[in-house]
Amino acid sequence: MAHTQIEAAREGTITDAMYRVAERENRDPEFVRDQVAEGQAVIPANTNHDALDPMIIGREFATKVNANIGNSETTSDLEAELEKLHTAVHYGADTVMDLGTGSDLDAIRETHVDHSPVPIGTVPLYEAVKRAGSPAEITTELLLEIVEKQARQGVDYMTIHAGILAEHLPLTDGRKTGIVSRGGSIVASWMEANGEQNPFFQVYDEICEIFAEHDVTFSLGDSLRPGCLADACDDAQYAELDTLGELTRRAWDHDVQVMVEGPGHVPMHRVAENVERQQEVCDGAPFYVLGPLVTDVAPGYDHITSAIGAAMAAQAGAAMLCYVTPKEHLGLPDEEDVRDGLAAYRIAAHAGDVANERPGARDWDDALSEARYAFDWREQFRLALDPDRAREYHDQTLPEDNYKEARFCSMCGAEFCSMRIDQDARDEGEMESLTNEEEATDLESSPAAEVNRPPVGTHESGDLPSAIDDSDERSVEQFGDD
Ligand code: SF4
């Protein structure tokens, strides 16, 4: 019996997960099977993750968004960690990476897997550093032990920093910001201290065998991603990418699913080049990108600088976007930052899907535009990417209920509302009236994938256990690997 989705797909079998994914994406199950068989898409679905509602990541499907959560040395609390998972899923995360570095990591990881309907990703290297005491003390045996344990716990995908090689390190010497990937800096310091090749690279085939047994998907880490515009697209970044291409093919030889991580900080005019190069070097394996940030000058607004790059990457063919919050480079994000980061990235993902003319993707836009032009404020709020935010902003100036029927808002005011003026002119003059209920967009029958229809995200989070106690003091921690 096939252990992995790619193995089953190659044998010609359409698995239950593929049928479910086809339903959620409104695609032919045979097309899903073919994309998985060819390595062009992945279904991260550890055989031990019973609560999972399967989803797919691939350039031919709706663009997905990842959110990072996790504890730290200062706060480690099972309830708080569950609340972070709840928050991320509620605001639309398609996958969640648990990047915890505090205590109780096993209990927290197992609780996340037990309760999460979305795939859970991890970075095993972080636990290895904690267990070893310092990067230099890590051993290949320890890495394999941790990878195997997390695979048994049900983790769906793992970032493995196997692509950074000893011969790549001198290529970073002229950089402005060196090695900014947390995992990359740890592996580099290990190689410097031990005088050996990357430990993940040394035991890569053993990791493949573990992944094949539990159907864990590789997320091949981009340890040498640029940390600033000046370092983008340099020899170090592209040398590692070549290795990631080789590692992709080696994993496929073991019937293991693969996606590849990407930058970082890249100016707008080179975003598409990055995606196209990864697709070529890695034979179409899904590209999972962090941002990229398209300028370095806006700390405090890096959810915006990066969402611009993320939208461009999505249009160019990136399959999943790792969100960035306004606190990037500055500190741990709180719940409001997570909300803002996920909103920015859901916008980027949806904008990419509209630009790529994914089936039905624009129907959501059309339905909201029709509600807007009809001054159907309640419907406009309901269809909004963040309904609570839309209603809250409208209520700030026009809170009374009768303004939910008004043919204006406070932006232009009653006299200068252009949509009201336009409608009156059409009613009274020669221009055609645009109100035609028969042509209204029917979202219920839209062919759009779930992620391209309201409510935002792929899951109702009502069924998730909530640890929310109405305390605003608790922070939702998130770690960018940067
Ligand atoms: S007042 Fe201006 S912003 Fe408000 S609904 Fe009318 S046109 Fe739109």
Boltz pocket constraint, residues with backbone or C-beta under 6 A from the ligand:
constraints:
  - pocket:
      binder: B
      contacts: [[A, 372], [A, 407], [A, 408], [A, 409], [A, 410], [A, 411], [A, 412], [A, 413], [A, 414], [A, 416], [A, 417], [A, 418], [A, 419], [A, 420]]
      max_distance: 6.0
